[in-house]
Amino acid sequence: MIDESAAVLPIWMLLSAALGFMVGEAVGGQARVRKYLEQANDDLREQLKAARPDLSHLQQDLTQQRRVINDIHERILAVTKGLQKPTS
């Protein structure tokens, strides 16, 4: 009886170690994939921030364009009013 239990014990130890290794490999693999995806996500966020134009610069451009359009409108309006009034 003692000989049988001594022979069975190493088999169970081997099976338990193999099962532990497989579980550890599966969990570790998921952790590696998660870490890789987080890194890829951070890289994409940085690229998005770099690709986004500076909003204050855009606002200055729009303000300048608005001024130019307003000046053009005033000059065209003055010319069209002058054309509508006949000279006496």
For each residue, the residues with C-beta under 8 A, 3 or more apart:
1: 4 5
2: 5 6
3: 6 7
4: 1 7 8
5: 1 2 8 9
6: 2 3 9
7: 3 4 10 11
8: 4 5 11 12
9: 5 6 12 13
10: 7 13 14
11: 7 8 14 15
12: 8 9 15 16
13: 9 10 16 17
14: 10 11 17 18
15: 11 12 18 19
16: 12 13 19 20
17: 13 14 20 21
18: 14 15 21 22
19: 15 16 22 23
20: 16 17 23 24
21: 17 18 24 25
22: 18 19 25 26
23: 19 20 26 27
24: 20 21 27 28
25: 21 22 28 29
26: 22 23 29 30
27: 23 24 30 31
28: 24 25 31 32
29: 25 26 32 33
30: 26 27 33 34
31: 27 28 34 35
32: 28 29 35 36
33: 29 30 36 37
34: 30 31 37 38
35: 31 32 38 39
36: 32 33 39 40
37: 33 34 40 41
38: 34 35 41 42
39: 35 36 42 43
40: 36 37 43 44
41: 37 38 44 45
42: 38 39 45 46
43: 39 40 46 47
44: 40 41 47 48
45: 41 42 48 49
46: 42 43 49 50
47: 43 44 50 51
48: 44 45 51 52
49: 45 46 52
50: 46 47
51: 47 48
52: 48 49
53: 57 58
54: 57 58
55: 58 59
56: 59 60
57: 53 54 60 61
58: 53 54 55 61 62
59: 55 56 62 63
60: 56 57 63 64
61: 57 58 64 65
62: 58 59 65 66
63: 59 60 66 67
64: 60 61 67 68
65: 61 62 68 69
66: 62 63 69 70
67: 63 64 70 71
68: 64 65 71 72
69: 65 66 72 73
70: 66 67 73 74
71: 67 68 74 75
72: 68 69 75 76
73: 69 70 76 77
74: 70 71 77 78
75: 71 72 78 79
76: 72 73 79 80
77: 73 74 80 81
78: 74 75 81 82
79: 75 76 82 83
80: 76 77 83 84
81: 77 78 84 85
82: 78 79 85
83: 79 80
84: 80 81
85: 81 82
86:
87:
88:
